[in-house]
């Protein structure tokens, strides 16, 4: 009596194993890649970067705007209020979502140091002392890596099936609103989007605009 029951259980277990194997190994099915086996584009969900757009693998279209900062310390209280009111009025008509992004980029101060060194021979004794102190301070900052520039961006997105033209028109309209509010802005082009992606994912790299297309950087590349 016990033997038939055991044989039935073994058949059920064996049949279940075969069905599971066939289900998980269908023709054309792909095994998900491990993180260590993925390319940079697969890992960060980037399918392509063309013209003013970044295309994601899950069907989204992204467009980027760079907003150039202004020094509020140079403005009086009344000028600050006027700027705030003007920007508020300009942006109040925007009815689509966007994301704000601020990143820090290392700045090359070697041209400034070279300029100070060049000025030493023609300076008097007091000026030479001040220049040497300034050069020493600049060298300390350069070695510390603390000299950074804050860059500000806006990200717009929509589904790819809605088309590039609609998203680009939104981006240009937003740029116009900022410029009417006395804040400079522009839509990023292909190489600028690549630079931004590298800056976000590899912040340790310096002077990306000079090395992005010549250095062997294992990150996003133009397709």
C-alpha positions as CSV (number, residue, x, y, z in Angstrom):
1,X,0.0,0.0,0.0
2,X,2.9,2.4,0.8
3,X,4.8,1.7,-2.4
4,X,2.2,3.0,-4.8
5,X,1.8,6.2,-2.8
6,X,5.6,6.8,-2.8
7,X,5.8,6.1,-6.6
8,X,2.9,8.6,-7.1
9,X,4.7,11.3,-5.1
10,X,7.9,10.8,-7.0
11,X,6.0,11.1,-10.4
12,X,4.3,14.3,-9.3
13,X,7.6,15.8,-8.1
14,X,9.4,14.8,-11.3
15,X,6.7,16.1,-13.5
16,X,6.6,19.4,-11.7
17,X,10.4,19.8,-12.1
18,X,10.2,19.1,-15.8
19,X,7.4,21.7,-16.3
20,X,9.3,24.3,-14.3
21,X,12.4,23.7,-16.5
22,X,10.4,24.0,-19.7
23,X,8.7,27.2,-18.5
24,X,12.0,28.9,-17.5
25,X,13.9,27.8,-20.6
26,X,11.6,28.8,-23.4
27,X,13.2,29.4,-26.8
28,X,14.2,33.0,-27.1
29,X,14.0,33.7,-23.4
30,X,16.9,35.6,-21.9
31,X,18.4,35.2,-18.5
32,X,18.6,38.5,-16.6
33,X,22.2,39.8,-16.6
34,X,23.9,40.3,-13.3
35,X,25.0,43.9,-12.4
36,X,28.7,42.9,-13.1
37,X,27.8,41.7,-16.6
38,X,25.8,44.8,-17.6
39,X,27.1,47.5,-19.8
40,X,27.0,51.1,-18.6
41,X,24.0,51.9,-20.8
42,X,22.1,48.9,-19.4
43,X,22.9,49.7,-15.8
44,X,21.8,53.4,-16.1
45,X,18.8,52.6,-18.3
46,X,20.1,54.6,-21.3
47,X,19.2,53.4,-24.8
48,X,20.6,56.3,-26.8
49,X,21.5,60.0,-26.8
50,X,20.7,61.9,-30.0
51,X,20.4,65.7,-30.7
52,X,18.6,67.2,-27.7
53,X,17.2,63.9,-26.2
54,X,18.1,61.0,-24.0
55,X,16.2,57.8,-24.8
56,X,15.6,55.3,-22.0
57,X,15.2,51.5,-22.4
58,X,11.8,51.6,-20.7
59,X,10.3,54.0,-23.3
60,X,10.9,57.4,-21.9
61,X,12.2,60.5,-23.6
62,X,14.3,63.1,-21.6
63,X,15.3,66.7,-22.4
64,X,17.7,68.8,-20.3
65,X,17.9,72.6,-19.7
66,X,20.9,74.3,-18.1
67,X,20.1,77.3,-15.9
68,X,22.9,79.7,-15.5
69,X,23.2,81.1,-12.0
70,X,23.2,84.8,-11.1
71,X,24.9,86.4,-8.1
72,X,22.2,87.6,-5.7
73,X,24.9,89.4,-3.6
74,X,25.2,92.0,-6.4
75,X,21.5,92.9,-6.2
76,X,19.8,95.2,-3.8
77,X,16.8,94.1,-1.8
78,X,14.4,95.8,-4.2
79,X,16.1,94.2,-7.2
80,X,15.9,90.8,-5.6
81,X,12.1,91.2,-5.0
82,X,11.7,92.4,-8.6
83,X,13.5,89.3,-9.9
84,X,11.5,87.0,-7.7
85,X,8.2,88.5,-8.8
86,X,9.2,88.4,-12.5
87,X,10.3,84.8,-12.4
88,X,7.1,83.8,-10.5
89,X,5.0,85.5,-13.1
90,X,6.9,83.9,-15.9
91,X,6.8,80.3,-14.5
92,X,3.2,80.4,-13.2
93,X,1.9,79.5,-16.6
94,X,3.9,76.2,-16.8
95,X,1.6,73.3,-16.4
96,X,3.9,70.3,-17.0
97,X,6.3,68.7,-14.5
98,X,10.0,69.1,-14.4
99,X,12.8,68.1,-12.1
100,X,15.6,70.3,-10.7
101,X,19.1,68.9,-10.6
102,X,22.2,70.6,-9.0
103,X,25.7,69.1,-9.5
104,X,29.2,70.1,-8.5
105,X,31.9,70.2,-11.1
106,X,35.6,70.5,-10.3
107,X,37.1,73.7,-11.7
108,X,40.6,74.0,-13.3
109,X,42.3,76.9,-11.6
110,X,45.7,76.3,-13.3
111,X,45.3,79.2,-15.7
112,X,44.8,81.5,-12.8
113,X,47.9,80.2,-11.1
114,X,49.9,80.6,-14.3
115,X,48.6,84.2,-14.7
116,X,49.8,85.0,-11.1
117,X,53.2,83.5,-11.7
118,X,53.6,85.5,-14.9
119,X,52.8,88.7,-13.0
120,X,55.6,88.2,-10.4
121,X,58.6,89.5,-12.5
122,X,57.0,92.9,-13.1
123,X,55.8,93.4,-9.6
124,X,57.4,95.4,-6.8
125,X,58.6,93.7,-3.6
126,X,55.3,94.0,-1.7
127,X,53.3,92.8,-4.7
128,X,55.6,89.8,-5.2
129,X,55.0,88.8,-1.5
130,X,51.3,89.1,-2.0
131,X,51.4,87.2,-5.3
132,X,53.5,84.4,-3.7
133,X,51.0,84.1,-0.9
134,X,48.1,83.9,-3.3
135,X,49.8,81.3,-5.5
136,X,50.5,79.2,-2.4
137,X,46.8,79.5,-1.4
138,X,45.7,78.6,-4.9
139,X,48.0,75.5,-5.0
140,X,46.5,74.3,-1.7
141,X,43.0,74.7,-3.1
142,X,44.0,72.9,-6.3
143,X,45.5,69.9,-4.4
144,X,42.5,69.7,-2.0
145,X,40.0,69.4,-4.8
146,X,37.6,71.8,-3.0
147,X,37.3,74.3,-5.9
148,X,34.0,73.3,-7.5
149,X,31.4,75.0,-9.6
150,X,27.7,74.4,-9.0
151,X,25.7,73.8,-12.2
152,X,21.9,73.8,-12.3
153,X,19.7,71.8,-14.7
154,X,16.0,71.1,-15.3
155,X,14.9,67.7,-16.6
156,X,11.7,67.3,-18.7
157,X,10.3,63.9,-19.7
158,X,7.5,62.2,-21.5
159,X,6.7,58.9,-23.2
160,X,8.6,58.3,-26.5
161,X,5.4,57.7,-28.4
162,X,4.3,61.3,-27.8
163,X,7.2,62.4,-30.1
164,X,10.3,64.6,-29.8
165,X,8.8,67.7,-31.2
166,X,6.3,68.2,-28.4
167,X,9.0,67.8,-25.7
168,X,11.4,70.1,-27.5
169,X,8.7,72.8,-27.8
170,X,8.1,72.6,-24.0
171,X,11.8,72.9,-23.3
172,X,12.2,75.9,-25.6
173,X,9.1,77.6,-24.0
174,X,10.6,77.1,-20.6
175,X,13.9,78.6,-21.7
176,X,12.0,81.6,-23.0
177,X,10.2,82.1,-19.7
178,X,13.6,82.1,-17.8
179,X,15.2,84.5,-20.3
180,X,12.2,86.8,-20.0
181,X,12.8,86.7,-16.3
182,X,16.4,87.7,-16.8
183,X,17.9,84.3,-16.1
184,X,20.0,82.8,-18.9
185,X,19.1,79.2,-19.9
186,X,19.5,76.8,-22.9
187,X,18.5,73.3,-24.1
188,X,21.4,70.8,-23.9
189,X,22.7,69.3,-27.1
190,X,24.0,65.7,-27.6
191,X,27.5,66.2,-26.3
192,X,26.3,68.3,-23.3
193,X,23.9,65.5,-22.3
194,X,26.8,63.1,-22.4
195,X,28.9,65.4,-20.2
196,X,26.1,65.8,-17.7
197,X,25.6,62.0,-17.5
198,X,29.3,61.5,-16.9
199,X,29.3,64.3,-14.3
200,X,26.5,62.7,-12.4
201,X,27.7,59.1,-12.6
202,X,31.5,59.9,-12.4
203,X,31.9,63.1,-10.3
204,X,35.6,62.3,-9.8
205,X,36.4,63.2,-13.4
206,X,37.8,66.7,-14.0
207,X,37.5,68.8,-17.2
208,X,35.0,66.4,-18.9
209,X,34.4,68.7,-21.8
210,X,38.1,68.3,-22.8
211,X,38.5,64.6,-22.3
212,X,35.1,63.1,-22.8
213,X,35.7,62.1,-26.5
214,X,39.4,61.3,-26.3
215,X,39.9,59.5,-23.0
216,X,39.0,55.9,-22.5
217,X,36.2,56.5,-19.9
218,X,34.1,53.4,-19.1
219,X,30.9,55.3,-18.9
220,X,28.2,56.6,-21.3
221,X,29.3,57.1,-24.8
222,X,27.5,58.5,-27.8
223,X,25.9,55.8,-29.9
